[in-house]
Amino acid sequence: MQLGFAVWPLLRFTGERAKMGQVREPALDQVLGWACAGLIIVLNVKLLFDTFLPAAVLRVLYGLFGLPVPS
């Protein structure tokens, strides 16, 4: 659960020209890094929902998005 909290500031710092100067991350690396960070955060939220929400609520949520309900 804490990986998203570590990746977010890391990507912000390594992408800032004022802090990193010439060794700043290239644009493609930034896009790929933010995509991975977004995926990690979304999967963490899904894990929280699957862990703490009742099965009836999960069936409704998964149904709204057209996803198969986990068993």
Buried (B, 14 or more C-beta within 10 A) or exposed (E): EEEBEEBBEEBEEBBEEEEEEEEBBEEEEBEEBBEEBEEBBEEBEEEEEEEEEEEEEBEEBBEEEEEEEEE
